[in-house]
């Protein structure tokens, strides 16, 4: 079981905070996407979800 997330990258604008780039979608609220800079093999499973 898994999921896939496809982002519409053209909907995102560049924002900067503390010299770090954030991709954000502006609307009634700002939604941010911050890519993780390193490989991450962790995953959410039934046994480790909150």
C-alpha positions, 0 to 999 in steps of 0.5 A: 500500500502506498500513495503518490503525490504529483505537484503542479509545479507551475502553481508554486512561486519562489519564497525565501526565508533565512537564505533557504528557498521554499516553493509556495502556493498563495491563496487564502493561506500559503501552502509550502513545499520544502524539498528534503535535501537528503535521501530519506528511506523512512516511510509511514506504515500501520505500525509506526503512524501516529 
